[in-house]
Structures are given as C-alpha cells and as structure tokens.
Amino acid sequence: MDHDAAAPFAPRRLIAASGGFLGPSAQARRIRRILDLAGYRPRPGLPGPGDAVVAWGHSPRAWRAEALARRSDLPLWRVEDAWIRSIRPGRAGGEPPMGLLLDRSGMHYDPSHPSDLETLLATDPLDQGHDIARARLCIDRLRALQLSKYNTHDPDLAPPAPGYVLVIDQVRGDASLTHGGREGPLPADRLFREMLFTALEEHPGARILIRSHPETLGGQRPGYFTADLARDRIAFVDGPHAPWALLEGAIAVYTVSSQMGFEAILAGHRPRVFGLPFYAGWGLSDDHEPLPRRRRTLTRAQLFAGAMLRYPLWYDPLRDRLCACEEVIDQMEARLRAFRQDRGGHVATGMRAWKRGPMQGFFGRDKAVRFVSDPNRAPATAQAGGRTLLGWASAVPDGFTGLRVEDGFLRSRGLGAALVPPLSLCVDDLGIYYDPTRESRLERLIAAPLPPGGADRARHLRETILQTGVTKYNLTGGDAGAAVAALRAARPGAPVILVPGQVEDDASIRLGAGAVRTNRALLEAARAAHPEAILLFKPHPDVEAGLRIGAVPDAATLADLVLDGVGADAALSWVDRVWTMTSGLGFEALMRGLPVTCLGAPFYAGWGLTDDRGPVPERRRAVLPRPDLDRLVHAALIAYPRYRDPVTGVPCPPELAVARLASGATGRAPVRLRLLAKLQGVFAGYAHLWR
C-alpha cells in the first residue's frame, strides 16, 4: 500500500452521517471494505471524543457530515473515487470503484485550503528513484492500454484527423466546479465560454473540438457546452474515443478542472487550465488563475508518483486487500480486454453442451452468449443481432470468419477431457495457435515489440510459475525420481530426454506435425537420434485417463522409463532436454531453460528458441529482431489468453490465475460433469473400433 498522506491522528471511530456508506449496494460495500482495510471502517452513531466524521466528497448529502463535525468539534474526512475507477461511470453500471481518495484535510479539487494531496506534492521530496521509475512505467502502461478513469471507449474507433485544439467539457454542477475548482469571479457557465473563446483567439484557423464528459455522453448529466455551438470551426467529438487517443492528435488542450487535464500532462501537453485542479500550479500547466501558495516545480513523474502511487487507497477485489497502482492496472487490463471484446455480445457455435456454462462465464458478463448448434446458421444469427461470432477452434469449418476459442496454456487443475472448466481461454481473430498453416494472433504478438514493462512482467511471471510448479493441467501423481536417479547412476553422462506423448487425433497433430505423427514414431525418432540417451516417455494425461487416442502399448520397450501418472513439473525437473512433435509441454520446457527439439511446428517453434526439425513456417524465420523467451512468454501467457478468476468469476490477470492454480483454489466441475467424464472415458476405450 502506497497511501501515506500524513494523518493528524488515528480516530477511535469513523462516523458516517449518511446511508451512502452503510447501505447494501455493491458500491457501499466496496467503500466500507477499502476503508476497513485501511483501518477506518465507517460506523453509524453519534460521534464522541477521539472520533472523526466522514463525508462523500462534497456530495449533496455531505452537509450532514459537515454539520455533525462542526457540532461535535471533530475532524471531517472526505472520500472520493480514485483516478482509475471502473469500466463504466458509477451512475451507469453500478460498478464499485477500484480505489478511494481519503483526504483528512480537505479534498483534492478544493483549493480553499491545502488538501493532503497538495501538501504531499508541495513538501515531499518525491525523488526516490524507485518511485520515479514506477511512475514512468505506469504512465507508459496507461497510455498503451488507453486506460482512464472511465473506460467505455472503443480503441478501434478512428480518432479525428490530427491538428485540432481540444476543449474539455465537464458535467454541470460537478464538485470540482462548485466547491473551489476555481476562485475567480465568473460563474461556471461564463468560465467555460471564456475558455472556448480563448481557445478560438489563441489558435486562429485551427479546428476546435469539444470533448464531452462520459456521463454527459450517456445522457445522465448535462454539460456546459450545448449543441448550438457546433458551427464554423467548432465541433463536438462525442464518440467513444479514448482520452489518450484524442490527446495524441491535439495541438493544444484547454480545461477548467477535468481529470483529462491531468492525463494531458501525462501525455506530454502543457494544458491551459482555467480552474484550480490538483495538477495546476506545479509548472506543468499554463494556469489562467494561478494559486500563489503553489510555488514548487514538479516533473510529470513526480506529479504522478504523488497523485497516483502515494495518495490513493488502491484495492485488489480479487485478493481482497489494499494494493499498489500497478496491480490495479493489471486487473483493469484484463477487464478492459473482456469488455472490449464482449461489449456487442456473442453468438457461439461448435461448443459442446458442458462447455456452455464456462463460455457464458467468460464471454457473457455484459450480454448473455447465444449458442447455435448449427455452424452454418451461426454467422447469419450473429450478423442479424449485431454480435460477434465465436467458435470452438477444432469444431468450426475452415471458412469460419469469427473468433476462434481454445483452452489456454495455464488451464486448470484437471483435464479438459475430464470436463474440468478452464481458467484461461485463447481467443484468436486470425487463426489459432496450433495451426501453422495460417498466421495466428499469437504469432503476431510474438513477433511484435513488447509493451511497456512487458519483459519484466513476463520474467516475473515465469519465475513465479517455476517456483510454484504450475503447469497447464497441474496434475500430481506417482514419483519416479528415484528410478530416474538410478538410471543416471547406471549410465553416467548419458543425457536424459523427455518424450511427451500427445493425443494422436488432436488438431495440433493433424495441422502442425511433420513426417512423425504418432507417439511411437516420436519415440523411435528420439532413440535414433540419441541412441545413448536415457529416454523417459510421459503419456498424455488424456490418454492415460482413457479419454483420448494415443496409447503406446510397448512404450516400455522403446523408452527406458514410462512416467505413468507423473506431473509435468516433476518430469521436467529430471531431464536435460525434450523431444516433441507439437506438445505444449515443449513450451513449459523452454520456460524452465531446457533445450527443445521439435519435429512439428508448435507455436513456440521457428523463432530461434528451439531445435526445429519439422516444417516451420518461413514467416516466423523472417521475424527480426528474433524474439527472446520474454517475448514468447509475454505473448503466450499475458497478451494472448483471457483469464477468469474461479473464485470471483471476473476477468483476472495471469498472475492471479497462477496463484489460484498454485493454491488449488480453482473449484471443481459439477457432479453431473464428473459423471459424464467417466462415461466418456468408457466410450473412448472403444474408439479404435470406429477409426
């Protein structure tokens, strides 16, 4: 937790004078929980000695808390939403905030006297190298993700042609305007008009674009600029554009006290500011009405460190704890991806009945997924409803034009063939990762430069996976460590090679294997290439469970040891290298620093990280500079899959998924699915009769 604004004292109790803090709504519960974790749970009642009173900013009901504090001669604390709040505005979607601003001196938007934030910015050195580096990285991440306070914008919407002056509107009666957001004699209406006329005068001939507030766009609250102003050089930009995208094309920015003025500073602008918001007066803005007591000059990174790292109480709703700003960005990244992909709704096809519940959980949070069994009818159904088409990758026809879905690489504690629901899914708008015959979205991500902080994040995630032993299925079983040690002792110097078995009718074999297409042939090829080696054959868990095809009855005569029931992490810990066709276990081996020989073209082959002896696409070999392991891990585990927290049911970052898998907090498949899986295994044993 970074919040460290100095408190005059720790109150005995924090008294809430309005029901907004004490009600049953999701917002009220979240506010109470954040304050409780900070040590200040709001309580009803009459205040006494040693207590403090809390108000929600300068809301219409804040007068009750103000009056109570005055009568009792007690401190008044104020609370507001933090700068990164939610996807939708609170009035639009009922989403609780991701953090709070708790101020014991005033409020950040009220310059009538210094707030905790102003005191922090004015007096703290803000010169710790670690915090400045964090601030710079967070700014870059916010910009790359186009993350703002509210986030219903569409990043695919083309911004206006660059070269305009951006004038920012605000909601009428906002507290930052009515409670000291300015100290001039002009009413707010006239102040906004003066701002607009100043922009026209200072930029003759330039286009003036007025940006409305998100709540104004939603029709919930009026703004100060009205449609009749749209004439000559003036126009409104009211589409769901990301603030960062609009700032990118602006030649100047004008604001009274909007948070977008703060974002303009972070984006490299020197905004013209007509009010007295928290970011004015520090040498980073052109202030229409300077505040004499603010004399210090700050850098953008210092302003961010104070306002975003140190001042807020950030909250992690997945782990139910206070957290750092970076973790909020991680979680909002996962939520943003889901929102942007799902906002129009989906029609899904090729989904077996047991998968429909998990698919609804992943893709149906905003609009319920509609399932259509006939893949030929699904496209028309999706088009008629204005929805996106989803299809299970291995079950849709070749001409499928929607999003292909498959299990992710950190899937579950248990097998998909055993009907265990996944924690992660890959969603691909180009192809699918196991099909090298066409480019996939994963390939593009591997080939692309890493986003800000991507290398460090990938490295840390990989280290966590190795420390916790998390794998795709996280199965545990027999221990063959002693047997492997005995083989090493008997044949000192012989390399130990792991040969992972695969499901032989799997799509990754059908589309990505080379001349070697069976587990038996793979064992024979590994033995021929390394006659002196100790070969360990690990049957695929689905095959071991009798659920899929690929058994090698005489594996014990081809390998030195068959690892029946052994988990992937243990098997990889005993070997020196891996030989595979297209198994995902090869990727897990690369993460553990093991050499991997590929006889097919899995997604991780062809980038210079593996010994490729199969038909790898030339497009991968042509990528320069060559991807390193961090780029591969970031693409495969962070940028490509979507994760869903099995505890809270909401989108989550991969770090949380790894923690759930490591702790076993992943839930269980319903009883009916476990029974169906057993029945499926019975029939799988007879599948060879129809092959």
N, C-alpha and C positions, 0 to 999 in steps of 0.2 A: 504494500500500500504506500503510495507516494504522498498522500494528503498530509501536509504538515503545517498548515496555517496556524499560527500561534493562538491558542485559546486562553482567555483570561483566567478561566478556572474550569474544572470538570464538574458539571452540575450534579446535584443529588438526583434530580429527576428532570426530564424534559417534558413539559406540559404542552399538550396540543389543545388549542382552543376551538378547533373546527373539526367536523367529522371527516374532512378530506384525508386526514392522516390515519383515521381509525376505522374506516369503512371496510367492507368486504371485497371491494373491487381489486382486480389484479394490480392496478397502479398503486392503490393504497397499501396493499400487502408488500409490494416491492419496496416502496418508500420506507415502510417500517423496518423491513429486513435490512436494508442498507444502513439505516441509522442505528439499528440494533448491533450490527457487526462493527460499527464504528464506536460503539459504547454508549449510544444515546437513543434508547428506544422511546418513542413518543408515548405518553400516557395521558389518559383523561384525568380530570380532577382539578382541585383548586391548588394553586402554587403556594409553596411555603419557603422558608429560609433555605438558601442554597440551591434552589431550583432555577431553571431557565424556561422561557416560553418560546415556542417555535411557530413560525408562520410560513405559509407557502408564498414566497416572494412578496409581491405587493398585489396579490390577487384580490378580487372584490371582497372576500371574507377575511382578509388579513387584518382588518380593523379590529376584529375581536381579540386576536392575539396582541395587537399593539395596545389596545385599551387595558387588557389584563396585565401586561408587563408594566404599563405606567402605574396602574393602581397598586400593584404589588412591589413596585420599585425593583424589578428583576430584569436581568438581561433578556433581550429579544434576539433570537437567532432566526435566520431566514434560509429557506431551502428552495432550490430551483433545479430543473433538469440540467444535466451536463451537456457539453457541446456535441457529443455523439450520442443521440438519443435512441433512435429506433428506425425501422423502415418507414413507417407512416407516422405523420404527426399524431400526438396523443389523442386529439379530438377525432381523428379519422378512423383509427383502427383499434383503439383501446390497448395498444402495446405498452407495457411498462418500460420505464427508462433503463438504460444501461449504466447509469451513474447519476450522482447528485452533486450539486454545488451547495455546500453547507458553509454559510458565512456568519460569523459571530459578531461582526462589526457593522454590517450593512448589507449591500448587495452589489454585485459587480457592475450593474448597469446604473447605479445611483451614485452620481459624483458629489452629492451634497456633503458627504464626508467619506473618508477613505474606507474601502472595504478590505476584507482580509486579502483579497487578490491584489488590490492596489498596493497595500503595504508590502506584500511579498515581492511584487515587481519593483517596488521602489527601494527596498532595503536588502533583500537577499543578494549575495554576490552572483548567483546563477552562473557560476564559472566552473563548475565541476565538469571535467572532460567527459566523464561517462554520461552525464545527463545531457550535455550538448550533443554528443553523438547519438544518443537515443532520440532526442528531439529532431535532429536532421533526418534520421531514418524514418521516424513516424510521419514527418511531413511528406517525404517521398512516397511512403506507402499510401497515405490518404489521397495523394494526387493520382497515383497509379490506379487505385481502386475507385477513384471518384467518390470517395466517402465523405459525407457531410452530416449535419445534424439529423435531417430527414432524408430519406433515400429512395423515394418512389420514382426517381428519374430513370430514363432509358439511355444507357450509354451508347446504344447503337443509333440513336437519333442524331442525324447530321446537325451540327451547330450552325448558326448563321455564318455567312462569309465574314472573315476577319476584317478588322479595321474600324470597329464601332466603339462608341462610348457607352459604357454600361451604367445605367442609373437604377439603383435598387430600391424598390418599394418595400413597405412593411405593413403589417396589419394595423388597422386603426385602433387606437387605444392601447397599444402594447405598453407594458410596464416600463420598457426602456425609453419610452417617449413621455409617458405621463408621470414618471417618478424620477425625474432628474436626468433623463438621457440627453438633455440639453439645458443650458442655463440662460439662453437668450430671451429676448422679449417677444419673439414671434410665436404665435400658435403653431401647432404641428402642421396644419394644412398649409399655412404660408411658408413654413420652413421647407417643406417638400417641394413646393412650387419654386421657391428661391433656388433650391438645389438644381432643379431641372433647368431653370433659366440660366444659371451659372454654367452648367454643362454646355448649353447651346452657345453661350457667348465665348467660352474659352476654347471651343472646338468648332469654329465656323466651317460649314461644309461637311462635317462628319455626321454619320448616321448616329442617332441616339436610340438605344434600345432600353426599354424599361422592363426590368425583371420583377415579376410579382412574387410575393411570398407564397410558399407551398399551400398554406391554409387559405390564402386568397384564391389560388388556382382551384382548390377544391370546393370553393363556394361557401366555406364555413364562416369566414370573417371578411369584411371589406378592407380594401387598402386605401391609400391616399391618392393614387393616380387613377383616373377614370378613362373609359374608352374614348371619350371625345378628344383626348389629347393626341390620338394616333392620326397625325397628318404631317404633311411635308417631310421633314427629316426624322420625325418621331414615330416609333413603332413599339409594340409590345412583343416580348418574347415569352410566350406563355406555354410553350410545350414542355414536356417532362425532360428538359435538358439538365444535365448535371451542372452544378455551380462551377466546378473546376473546368468543364468544357467551355462555358461561357467566359470565364476569366481568361482562358487561353487565347481567345480571339479578340479580347478587348484592348484598346489603346489607352483607356483611362477608366477609372471606376469611381463612382460617386455614391455615397451612402450617408445616412443620418446616424444609425447605430446598429445596423444589421450585423448578424454574425458573419454574413458573407463578406463584410469589410475585413474581418479578421482573416478569412480564407483568401481574400485578395492579397493581403500582406504576405501570407504564406506562399502564394503563387508568384510572388515577385513584384507585385504592384505597390505603388505608393498612393493609396486611395485618398480622395478628397472627402473629408469627414465633417459633417455638419452638426453632429451631436457630440456627446461626450461618452462614448462607449469605453470599455476597459482597455481596448487596444490603442486608443488615441493618447497622444501626449508623450510618447516614448521615442520620438524621432523616426517613426516608420510610416507616418501618415501626414498628409497636408491638412492641418486642422483649421476649420473655419472659425472655431471658437476655442482657443487654447485654454487649458486648465493650468493656472500658474504653479500649483504645487507639484505637478508632474514635470520634473526637470531632467530626469535621467534619460540617457540614450541607450536603447537595447538593440540587440540583433534579433533577427527573426527567430533564431534558435532559442535565444534566451526568453523571448516572449512566449514561445510555445512551451518551453520547459516549465515556466511558471504557471501558465494558464491551463495546460493540458496534462502535464506529468505530476505537478505538485499540488494544485488547488483542488481538483475534483476527487470525489469518492467514487472510484470505478468499481463495478460489480460484475462478478462472474456468475451468471444464473445457472450454469451447468454444474459447477462445483460448489455453489452457494458460499461464496467467500468474496471479500474485497480483493481487488487485483490491480495490476498495472495497466496503463493505457494500451500497451502492446497486445495484451490478451483480449481487450475489447475489440481492437482492430481485427485480430484473428477470428473472433466469433462473428463480427459483423461481416467479414469477408465471406464466411460460409453462408450466412443468412442472405446476403446480397446475391450470391450466386444462385441460390434456390429461388429467391423472389424473382430475379430477372428471367430465369429460365421457365418459371411456372406461372407467371403473372397472367398469361392468357388462357391457362388451363390446357389439359392434355386429353387426347384420345389415345388409348393404349391397345396394342394388339400383340399377339404372339405370347401372351402371358398365361402361364398355367394357373389354374384356379388358386393354388396355395400361395402363389406369388402376389396375388392381387392385394392382399392386406398390406404387406410391406411396401408395394408400389404406391398405394394410397398414402401411406405414412411419409414416403419420400417426396412425392410429387403432388399431393392433394391438399396441402395445408391451406392454400388460398381458394382453390376451386377443386371440387372433387373430380378425380380422374374418371373418365368414362371408358369402360372396357368393351371392345368389339372383338368378337372371336374370329370373324372372317377378315383376314388381312387384305382381301381385295376390296372390301367395303369400308375399311377403316379410313383410307385417305379422304374419301368423299364426306364421311361423317365429320372428320376433323376440319375440313375446309368449310363445311356448312356452318359449323359452330365457331369458326374463327379460332380454333385451338391448334396446338402443336401436336404432331403425330409422334408417338413413342412406340418402339417395337423392341422385343427381346431379340438381341442381335442374331442368335443362331436359329431363330424361328421365323424370320421375315424373308420375303423373296429378294432376289438380287437387285431388283429395281426399286427397292424401298427408298423413300425420299425423306423420311423423318429422322428423329434422333434414335440412335441405337443404344440399347442399355445392356450392360453386363455386370457381373459381380466385380467388385474392386479387389485390390491386391492385399488389403487388410480386411478380411471379410467377416469373420465370426469365430466363435468357439464351437466348432462343429461344422459338419459338411452341408453344402447346399443340396447335395443329393439326398441327405437325410432330412431335408426340408427345414433346416435351421435358417431363420431370417438373417439377411446380411446387415452389417453396419455401414457398408460402403457399396456404392454403385458407380460404374463408369458410364458416362453419358457422352456420346460422340456424334457430332453433326456431320462428319465427313465419311467415316468408315467405322472400324472397330479395331482395337489394339492388336488382336490376334490374327488379323487378316492382312498380310503384307502385300497382297495383290493390288491394294489401293492405299492411298495415303489416309492416315487416321489423324484425328485431332491430337492424339498423344504424340505422334511423330512431329507435328508442328511445334508442340510445346517443348519437346526435347531439343529441337533444332533452334528454338528461339532463345534470345538472351534472357537471363534470369531477371525477375522483377527486383525492386529494391529489397535488400535483406534476404533474398532468396537462397543464397549459398549458405549463409549461417543457419537459416531456419532448416534447410534440408539436412545439413550436417548434424544439427542438434536432434532432429527427429530420428535420423539414422542411429545416432548414439543411444537414444532412448530405446529404440527398438532392440538394439543389440543387448543393452543392459537388462531389459525386461524379458527378452527371449520371445517377443511377439512375432508370429508368423501369419500366413494367410488364414489357416484354419485353427491353429492353436490347439492341436490335439496332443495329448500326452499318452504314453503307453510304456511298452517294455524298454528296459535299459540294456543296450548291447555294448555299453562302454567297455566292460571287462573283456568281451570277446574281441573287440577291435584292438584293444591293448595287447591281447595275446597274439593276434595276427601280426601286429607291428613288431613284437618281441621276437617272433619266429622268423620274420623276414625283414631285418633291419635295413633301412634305406629304401625300401620299396614304397613308392607313392601310394597313398590311399585315395581312391577315386570313388565318388558317389555317383551312381547312375539312378536318377529318379524315374520311376515308371510313370506312365501317363494313361489317360483314358483313350483307347485307341480309335474310337469313333468320334472323338471330340473335334469341334470345328477348328481348333488350333492345329491339329494334326492334318486334317483334311486340307486346310488352306495354307499352312505355313511349314509343313515338313518337307524335307527333300527326299532323296532316294531311300533313306531309312525312315520307316513309318510304323514300326512295331517295337514293342519293348524288347522282344527277343533280339531283333536286328540291332537295336541300340546296344544291348549288352555285348553282342558279337563284335560290333564295330569298336567299342571301347577296349575289348580284350585284344583285338587285332592290333590296335594302335599302341597298346601298353601291355604287352604280354607279361611283363614283370610286376605289374601293379596289383595291389590288393583292391579288388572291386567289391563295393558294397551296393547292393540293389535295394532300393526303397520302393516298394509297390505304392501306387497311388492310393490314398485313403478311400476314395470312392470304390475302387476295385477291391481293396481289402474288405470293405464292408459288404461286398456282393451287390453293389448298386449299379456298377458300370462295367464295361468290357475292357479287358487289357491284362488278364492274368497270364503269368508265365509259369506253367506247372513245373518245368525243370529249371527254374531260376537258380536253384542251389548248385546245379552242375556248371552253370555259366559264371556265377559270381562266387566270391569267396565267402560272402555272408549276406543273407537276406534279412533286411531290417523290418521284420513284421511288427506292426503296431508302434513303431518308433516315431516320435515327433520330428518335424523338420529342423527345429533349432538344435536338438541334440544331435541329429545326424550330421548337420553341417559343422558342428563343433569337433567332429572326429576326423575330418577328411582334409586333403590337401588341394583337391580340385573337384570340379563337377563336369560330367559329360551329359548332355541332354539333347533332346530334339527341340522342343519348344516350351518346356515346363517353366512355370512361374518360379519354381524353386531355383532356377538359374539366376533370376533377379535377386532373390534373397541371398544367394551365394555371393554375388557381386557386392551387396551391401556389407557383407562380412569380410570382404577383401580376398575372396577365393578366386582363382582363375577358373573360367568357364569356357568349355568347348561346346559350340552349338552346331548341330547337324541340320537344323532347320532355321527359320527366320522369326524367332520370337521378337517382341517389341524392343528388347534390350540389345539385340544383335545388330551389327552393321555400323555401329558408332565408334568403333575403335576400342571398345572396352572388353571385347570377347574374342576368342579364337574361332573365327567363322569358317565352317566347312560346308555350309549349306547355301541355298540360293537367296542371298541377301539382296534386297532392292538397291539398285545403284543410287537412287536418290538419297539414301542415307549416307552412302560413302562420300557423296559430294558435299555434305554439310561442312562448312568451315566458319569459324574455328571448330575443331572437333569437340563434341560435348564431353564433359567430365562426369564423374559419378554424382556430384552435387546436382548438376542439371538433370541427370536421369532420375534421381530420387525426387527432386522437386516436381518434375513433370508427372511422374507415376504416382506419387503419394500425396501431393499437395494440390497441384493445379488441375489434374485430370479427374479424379473421383469426387463424388459427393458423399458426405458422411452424415449419418443420422444417429444422434445420441439415443441408445436404447433405454436410458433412464428417464429422460425428459421428453423424448420424442421430437426434438427440434434439430435443425441443421447444426452441425458442430464442426470444428476444425479437426484435422487428423491427430493432433496432439491429444485431444480428449478421447478420440476413438482408441488410440494406443493405450491410454490409461485405463479405459473400460476393459479392453481385452486383457490387459495385464492383471487387473484385479478380479476378473471374472464377472463383473457387473454388466452382463450383456443380456440377461433374461433368458428364457427358454421358449422353444417353439410350443405352441398349444398342443395339448394331448392328442387332439384329432390328427395333427400333422405328424406327430411322432409315430402314431399307429399307422398312418398312411405310408410313412417312410419304410417301416418294417415290411409292409405288404409289397411295396415297390421292390424291396430287396429280394423277396421271394421270386417275383416275376423276372427280375434281372438275371437270375441264375439260369433261366431257360431262354434268354435272349438269343443264344447262339443257334437255337433251332430255327430262327427266322432270318438268320443272316446268310 
